[in-house]
Amino acid sequence: MNKFGIRLVAGALVGAVAVGGYQMTLEAKLNRTSNVPAAGVAVVLDNGSTIEDLQAEVVDNIAYLESVSGIKPNTVIISEQVALSENGLDGIVKDNSRDTTDSKLDRETEDEASDEEISEEPRTSVGFSALDIYEDYDIDAKADKTGKTSTAEENDEEKEEDEQDFSNLVIAQVNNYVNVRSLPSEEGEIVGKLYDKSVGEFIEEENGWYKITSGKCTGYVKGEYCVTGKEAEKLAKEVGTTYAVVNTTTLKVRKEAGTDASVLGLVPMGEELIVVSELDGWVQISIEEGDGYVSRDYVKLRTDFVHAESKEEEEARLAKEAKAREEARAAAAAAQASRAAQQAQKQEKNQAVIEAAQNTVAASSGSESGKAVIDYALQFVGNPYVYGGSSLTNGTDCSGFVMSVYSNFGVSLPHSSTALRSQGYDVGGVANAQPGDIICYSGHVGLYIGDGKIVHASTSKTGIIVSNVSYRNVLSVRRIF
């Protein structure tokens, strides 16, 4: 929109205007004899504006004239071929008395007209060729790469559809958890637990209690231990984890927010990456190579929250974890027995690093099974990193490394850093980590050695290496044995 507030419409216009010293009438009738509109360019000014204000205003191929009656303010009709002289609109004055089909004068014809021909008599109308009329076209509309335009209103609607709704949340604010009860009273049966920063959906309030639904749990929580409404909306992004889910086959992560920026790394379809920040058209995410940027067109944002755990879910979880530990120990014992004769043939690559790491493992507390996992993994230090690979000798990526190491102990794990975050059970952070635990980062995983060290398939430049566990922010620590 220019400073005169112009908006394009289709319509008819009759008026008079003084341009370049001539008094002219102009007539632009649309769809006079066919579907092709009559030639003409016109604009109705806001009150107080004059033609002198507009003579210097030329944007693309739009010419502005002043109308005297009959049309609402801020109306303009566009011609694709409008030639302006240095003195304003003199060079475009033509006779428009002919029928629509005869009014198509090309630019070449206009250029051949002499000054003498133009000034023979007072001008009676204004005409142009190749006229295009656009209905309800906003000058502020933005064009995409294909040339398709969309109005600001349409862009707002698309943005609203894409935004996540946090208006109906209830968020626990406690030291540990608040009980979810069957009744809005402390005498109600405990049907679940809403842990600190966990989230539920608000249903209703009754006597200071919020009725919520969260996960598979529906019941009442005491309002004094939760926040809702505007306060919950502000807190939502802090307590939740926002992911950018890749929806294209292989997505380029760039060093800066722009298609001209160099590529930092590649991520596959379906990978879920932690969002660092959201920009206009770009999302900053975290991968093994560092923080980078991906186009908003190729990811879908999702914010995950921790929900209440029902009584039945808690009992099932504890039983499942106990069973998984026993099965993992049994599988490890069988796999370890079959490899006993091969331990003397370990590779000697990066022997100094390997021996130092082995000494760390030996001095660390933890299960013998977990230590055996690290002893096995360390022999591949120095081998190459290959995106999408799972060969411990010829090349593997981070999740392929963890998967292949545990496969030798009879444990089947997924080839995905995102999926590995839900394997085994959570130990409560690095402070509780033991050898063999899976260390989960945004878009990356490794195996804990002990004494603050991990072994992992890092990047194509470094291969399989030993690093400090805190070299990046740790999301979770998962234990298999």
N, C-alpha and C positions, 0 to 999 in steps of 0.2 A: 504494500500500500504506500503510495507516495504521500507527500505532505498535504495534498488536496483531498485525500480520502476517496480515490477513484475506485469504482466497482463496475465490472463489465456486465452488460445485459443486452438482450435483443429487444428492439422496439422501434417505433417510428418517431421521427423528429422533424419539426419545422421551426425555423428560427432565423435570426439575422445576426451578423457579426461584422465588425470592422477589422480588417486584416491588411497590413501593408498599405494603408491609405485608401482601400476600396471598401465600399459598402456592399455586402453580399447577402443574399438569402440562401439558405441551404435546405435541402430536402432529402431525407433518406428513408424511403419506404421499404419495409422488408417483405419478401415473398410476394412481390407485386404480380408477376405473371407465371412464376415457376418456383421450384424449390431453391433456386439460386437467389440470395438476397440482393437488393439493389446496392450500388456502391455508395459509400458515404462514411464520414468520420465525424463524430460529434461527442460533446461532453456537456453535462449540466454542472455548473459550479456551485459550491456551497455559497450561501449568502455572504456578500461582502467581497468575493473574489472577482477579478476582472480579467479580460483576455490578455492584458499586458502582463499580469502575474504569470500567465501560462505560456507566453510565447517562447520562453527559454526552456520550457519543460518538454523534453523529448526522451521517452524511455523506450528502447527497442524501436518498433515501428508504430508507436501510438502518437497521433496528433490530436491536440486538444483544441476545440472551438467552444464558443459560448452560446448557449441556447437561451431563449427569452421566455418560453412558456411550455407548459404541457408535460414536461418530463420531471421525474423526481430528481433531487440532487444526487451527485455521485454516480452518474450514468455515462458509460463510454462504449463506443462501437469501434472495433479495430479493423484496419486494412493492412494487408501484408506488404503493400507497395505504396508507401507514402514518401514523397520526396520533398524535403524542406529546403528553402533557399536560406541564404545567410540572413535575410531580412524577415524571416518568419515563415508564413504559409504561402507567399506569392507563387512559388513554383508548383503548387498543386491545384491551382484554380482551373477547372475544366467545365465544359458545358455538360450538364447531366440531364438534359431534356429528352435524350433518346431512350428507347426501351431498354430493359435490363440486359437483354441478350446482346445489344450493341454497345454496352458501356464498358467492355473490357479493353482498356487501352494499356499496352505494355509500356515498360519503363523507357524502352528505346524510342517509342513514339513521343512520349512526353519530353524527352531530352531534345528532340528535333524541333520542337516548337520555339519560335524566336520571340524575343521580347516585344517586337512590334506586333506579332500576332496576339500575344497575350493582352496587350493594352488597347486593342481596337475599340472596345466598348465596355461599359460597366459589367461586372460579372454578376450573373443571376443565380448561380448555384455552384456547388462544390462537388466534384466527382473523383472517384478513385477506382483502381482495378484490383482484381483478386481479393475481394472483400471476404473476410471470415468473421462471422458473428459468434461469440461465445456467450452462452447463457449462464448466469450466476458464477462466473469465473472470477476468483479472487486473485488480485495481483500478487498477494502474499503467498499464494499456493506454491508448494515446493515440488520440484520435479525429481523423480528418482533416476537411476542410471538408464532406464529404458525410455525415459521421457514422459512417463505417466505422471500426472499431477494429482495431488490430493490436497484438500483444503485443510486449514488449521483445525476446523471442527472434526474432520475425519481423523486427523492425526491424534487429537485428544481422545477420541473414542477408542482407537487402537491402543493407545497408551493405557487407558483405563482397563481394557480387557486384559492387558499383559501384566498389570500390577497385581501384587498379592494382597489379599484382604486379611487384615489382622484386627478388625473392628469388634470381633465377638470372642476374644480370648480371655481366659482366666489363668493367671500365672502364679505358681506357688512361690512365696518368699519366706523360707524357713531355714533353719540350720540343717535339717535332715529331710523330713517328710511330714506331710499332714495327712491324717487318715481320711479316707473317703468312706462315708457311712450311708447306710440304707435309709436313714431318717435324718431330718434337720435337727439333730439332737445328739449329745454325747452318749445317749443310751442306745443309739442306733448301732446296728451290727457293722463291723468293719468289713467292707467289701473290696478294699484296695488301698493303695498308697500313692499319693501325688508327691513326688520328690521335689526338692528345691529346684526352682527354675523349670520344672515340668509344666506342661500346658494342657488345658482342657478347654472345651467350648461351653460358653455360658448358656444356660437354659432359662433359669429364673432365680429370684432371690426370695428367701423366706426366713424371717426372723434372724437376720444376720448370717444366714447360711446361703451359699451359692450351690444351686443344683447344676452339675456339669456332666458332660460326657467326654471321656478321654480314653482313647484306645478302645479296649473292650470293657471299660469300667464306666458305669453311670451311677451317680449318687451325690451326696452333699459334702461340701468342705466348709470349714469355718471361715467366714469372710475376712476375719482379722489376719489370717495367715496368707492371704492372696491379694492380688491386684487385678483389676479389670478396667474396661472402658479405655479412655485416652491414655491412662498410665500404662496399661498393658500394651497398647499399640506402640508406644514409644520404646518399650522394653523388648518387644518381640524379636527384633533383629539381633539383640544382644544375647538373648537366651537361646535362640535358634541358630542353626547352621545353614547358611545359604550356599547352595551348590549350583554350578553351571553344568548342565547335562549336555554332553556333545550329541548333536543330532545329524552329523555328517560323517562320511566314511573315515576320513583322516583329517583332523583339524590342525591348521598351523597356528602355533602360539608365537606371537610377535613380541619383539623387545619394547616396542612403543605402540600406542593406539593409532594405527594407520596401516593401510595396505602397502605403503612404501617402506615400512620398517622391516628390518631383517628378521628372519625366523629363528626363534629361540629353541623350539622343540616341536614335536608332533604328539598328538593324543588321538586315540581311536574312538569310533562310534560308541556311545553309551557310557563313556568314562565320566565320572562325577568329580568335578574339581572345586575345591574350596574357593569361594569368591572373596577377594581381598577388598575390592571396591567396585562400584558401578558407575560408569561414565556414559556420556551421550553416544550411543551406538556401539560401545565397547564395554567389555567386562575384564577387570584385572583379576587374574587367577594365579594360583601357586602350583608349580610343577617341580620336578627334581632339578631342572636346570636353573630355577629361580622364578621370580614373579614375572609374569608376562601378560599379554593382552590377547583376547579373542573377540572376533566380531559377534555382536549381539544377535546377528541373523542366524548363527549356526549353533546356538546353545539355548536351552530353556532353563530359566531360573526356578529353583524350588527351595523353600526354607523348611527344614525338618526340625521338629520339636520332640523333646522327650515327653512321653505321655504317661499317664497313671498306669501302674501295674496292678492288675486284679489279684485277689487272693489265690485264685486257681493258677494264674500265670506265674506267680512267684513260686508256688510249689512245683509246677512243671519245670520251670527254669532250673531250680536247684537240683532236681532229679536228673535233668538232662546233662547238666554240667558234671555231676558225679559219674554218670554213665560214660560220658565222653572221655573223662580222665582215665577211667579204667580201660576203655577200649584202646586209647592212645598208648598207654603203658604196655598193654599186651602186644600191640602191633610193633612197638619199638623194640621190645625184647626179642621178638621173632626176627625182625630185620637185622638187629644187631648181631644175633647169633650167626646169620648167614654171611655177614661181612667180616667176621673176626679174622679170617685168613688173609684179607686184603689190606689190612691197616698198615702193614709194613711197606707198602708200595706207594705211599703218598707222594705226590709231586713236591719238588723242592723249590718251586717258583716263589719268589719273595719270602725266602725261608726265615729271614730275620723277623719280618712282620708276623709271619705265621707262628713262629715259636713264641714271640712276645704275647700274642693273642691267646695261645694255648696256655701259657703260664697264668694269664688273667682268668681264663675259664677255670683252671684248676684251683685257684685261690678264691673263687666265688662260691657263694652258697647257691643252692638250687638242686633240682633233681638230677640224677645221673643220666637220665634220658635226655634232658635238655642240654646237658654238657656234651653228650654224644652227638647231638645235632650240630652244635657249633664246631666240634672237632672235625666232623665230616665236611662242613661248609667251608672251613678255612683252607682246605687243600686246593680250592679253586680260585683263591686270591691271585689276581694278575691275569685271569682269563678275560676274554672280550665281552663287552656289552653289545647286544644286538636287539634293536627294537622289535618286539613281537616274538623273540626267540625264547627257548626253554632248555637249550643245551648248556650244561655246566662247563663243557670243554670248548665247544665251538662258538658259543655266544648265547646270551640270555638277557632278558630285561629284568627289572626288579621283582615283579610278581612271579615271573617264570623261574627266577632263582630260588625264591622261597618255596614255590610249589615243587620244584625238582628236588630240592634238599629233603623236604619232608616226605616226598614220594619214596625215597630210599629207606625210610623208616616205616613204610606201609600206610602212611597217612595221605589221603587224597584231599588236596586243596584246590581252589579255583585259580585260574590264571588272570587275576584282576586285582589291582591294589584296592579298589573300592570294595569288592566282595570280601577280601581278606579282613576288612575291618569288622566283620560280623562272625568270624570263625573263632572257635575256642571260647574263652571267656575273658572278660576284662579284669585286670589285676589292680586297677586304680592308679595308673601313672608310672612314670619312669622310676620313681623312688622305690617301687615294689618289684621292678623288673628282675628277672633271673635269666641265665643263659638259655637260649633257645626260644625266648619269647619273640613274637612278631611285633616290631615297632612300626606303627602306621603314621604316615605323613599325608599331606594333601597330594594325591597323585603318585605316591611312592611308598615302598615298604622295605624293611631290612630285618636282620636277625640280631638279637641282643647277645653280645659276647660276655659282658660283665664289666665292672669298673668304668661305666660310662662310654663303652665302645660298641659299635655295631659292625657287622660285615654285610655288604650289600652290592648288588649290581648297580652302579651309580649312573654313569653316562657313557656315551660312545667314546669320549676322550679318555676317561679314567678306567673303564672296565670294572671288574669286581675288586673292591677295595675295603679297607678298614677305616672307619670314620668315628668322630665323636657323636654320640647320640643326640646331643643338643645343637648340632649344626643347623637344624631347622626345627620349627615348632612341631612337637609331637602331639598327634590327635588322640591316640589311644595305644595301649599295650595289651596284646592278646596272647593268652597262654594256651598251648595245645596239650602239653603234658602236665 
